[in-house]
Amino acid sequence: MPEKNDFIAIGKIVKPIGVKGNVKAIYLTDFPERFKILSEVFLFDERKEEFKKNYSDFEFYISECKPLIGYVNLKFEGYEDKNSVSELIGQLIMIPESERVKLPDDNFYFYDLIGSEVFNDGKRLGIVESFTDFGSGDLININVGGKVVMIPFRKEFVKKVDVKNKKVELKLIEGFLE
């Protein structure tokens, strides 16, 4: 059985399209063009916390793919009508993490920083829990003694990111943590 930690989500199936078994999936990736080259994916049920089985295995084979602005129109082999795809609605579209887009040096994925230690002026502040995007910029959510503190992930505050050693160095202005 596949292990969730070995995969990344790149989309989420939200509804059927038409009557021939196509589905609409929203992008959960900054690289939507990747859908054009995919031939198989895995589907993950967040509610059950398990991968969906497709007949004899866990891979779902893509027979049609039409990337559009904001979503992709997909059709999976063996799903020929609107009723058959109803069980796929809400599933995350997953690929092995080894197939993620390689980033240039000095770039990283936010999820690579989850669990990293955070320091402010050399003093340990807490641990990275998650990131939030409110549209105007990303926020790094840091667990500081059981309380979550949100800091803008901007070069004015984030001075160094060391993905390999899981460390983030900040330089916060006075009163920021009060």
C-alpha positions in Angstrom: 0.0 0.0 0.0 1.3 3.5 -0.8 2.5 5.7 2.0 1.1 9.2 2.0 4.4 10.8 3.0 5.9 9.5 -0.2 3.4 11.5 -2.3 2.5 15.2 -3.0 -0.9 16.5 -4.0 -1.1 18.3 -7.3 -4.9 18.6 -7.7 -8.3 17.9 -6.2 -11.3 16.4 -8.1 -14.3 18.7 -7.4 -17.1 17.7 -9.8 -18.1 15.7 -12.8 -18.1 17.4 -16.2 -20.7 16.3 -18.7 -22.0 12.8 -18.9 -19.1 10.8 -20.4 -17.1 10.4 -17.1 -14.9 13.5 -17.2 -14.1 15.3 -14.0 -13.0 18.9 -13.1 -10.0 19.0 -10.9 -8.6 22.2 -9.4 -4.8 22.8 -9.4 -2.9 22.4 -6.1 0.4 23.0 -7.9 2.3 26.0 -9.2 3.1 23.8 -12.3 -0.2 23.0 -13.9 1.5 22.1 -17.2 2.6 18.8 -15.5 -0.8 17.4 -16.1 -0.1 17.3 -19.9 2.6 14.7 -19.4 1.0 12.5 -16.7 -0.3 9.1 -17.7 -1.1 7.8 -14.2 -1.8 9.3 -10.8 -2.9 8.1 -7.4 -6.1 9.3 -5.6 -6.2 10.0 -1.9 -9.3 10.2 0.3 -8.6 12.8 3.0 -11.6 11.8 5.0 -10.6 8.2 5.2 -6.9 9.0 5.2 -6.2 6.3 2.6 -5.4 5.8 -1.0 -8.3 4.9 -3.3 -8.0 1.5 -4.9 -8.7 1.3 -8.7 -9.8 -2.3 -9.5 -6.6 -4.3 -8.8 -4.1 -1.5 -7.9 -3.8 2.1 -6.8 -2.9 3.8 -10.0 -5.5 5.6 -12.0 -4.7 5.9 -15.7 -5.5 9.2 -17.5 -7.1 8.7 -20.9 -7.9 12.4 -21.6 -6.4 15.6 -20.2 -7.4 19.2 -21.1 -5.6 21.7 -18.9 -7.6 25.0 -18.7 -7.3 28.2 -16.8 -7.8 27.4 -13.1 -8.6 23.7 -13.5 -8.0 20.6 -15.6 -10.6 18.4 -17.4 -9.6 14.8 -16.8 -10.9 11.4 -17.8 -9.8 8.2 -16.2 -9.7 4.8 -17.9 -12.6 2.6 -16.8 -14.8 5.6 -15.8 -17.3 6.0 -18.7 -20.2 8.0 -17.3 -21.2 10.6 -14.8 -22.4 8.0 -12.2 -19.1 6.1 -12.2 -17.0 9.2 -11.3 -19.2 10.2 -8.4 -16.9 8.1 -6.1 -13.9 10.2 -7.2 -15.3 13.6 -6.2 -13.3 15.1 -3.3 -10.2 12.9 -4.0 -6.7 14.5 -4.0 -4.7 13.8 -7.1 -1.3 12.6 -5.9 2.0 11.8 -7.6 5.2 10.3 -6.0 7.3 13.0 -4.4 10.2 11.8 -6.5 8.3 13.2 -9.6 7.9 16.7 -8.2 9.3 19.5 -10.3 12.9 20.1 -9.6 13.5 23.7 -8.5 16.6 25.8 -9.2 19.3 26.0 -6.5 18.4 28.2 -3.5 14.6 27.6 -4.1 12.5 25.2 -2.1 9.0 24.0 -1.5 7.3 25.3 1.7 6.5 21.8 2.9 10.3 21.1 3.0 10.4 23.6 5.9 7.7 22.0 8.0 9.3 21.0 11.3 12.3 23.3 10.9 13.6 25.2 13.9 13.2 28.9 13.8 15.6 31.4 15.3 15.2 35.1 15.8 18.6 37.0 16.1 20.2 33.6 17.0 17.7 32.8 19.8 15.5 29.7 19.3 11.9 30.9 18.7 10.0 27.7 17.8 9.1 25.2 15.0 7.6 25.8 11.6 4.0 24.3 11.6 2.7 25.4 8.2 2.3 28.2 5.7 -0.7 30.2 4.8 -1.3 32.3 1.7 -3.7 35.2 2.2 -3.3 36.5 -1.3 -1.0 39.4 -0.5 1.8 37.2 0.6 2.7 34.0 2.4 2.8 33.7 6.2 5.0 31.2 8.1 3.1 29.7 11.0 5.5 29.1 13.9 4.7 27.1 17.1 6.1 29.2 19.9 5.6 27.5 23.2 2.2 26.1 22.1 1.0 29.3 20.5 1.0 29.8 16.8 2.6 33.0 15.6 2.2 34.1 12.0 5.1 36.0 10.4 5.1 37.4 6.9 7.5 35.3 4.8 9.3 38.3 3.3 13.0 39.0 2.9 12.7 41.9 5.5 12.1 39.2 8.2 13.5 36.0 6.8 17.2 36.3 6.6 18.3 32.7 5.9 16.6 29.4 5.0 18.6 26.2 5.4 16.4 23.4 4.1 19.1 20.7 4.5 19.6 21.4 8.2 15.9 22.4 8.7 16.7 25.9 10.1 15.1 29.3 9.4 16.7 32.5 10.7 14.5 35.6 11.2 15.2 39.2 12.1 12.0 40.5 13.5 11.3 44.1 14.4 10.8 45.0 18.1 7.3 44.3 19.4 6.5 41.8 16.6 5.9 38.9 19.0 4.0 40.8 21.6 
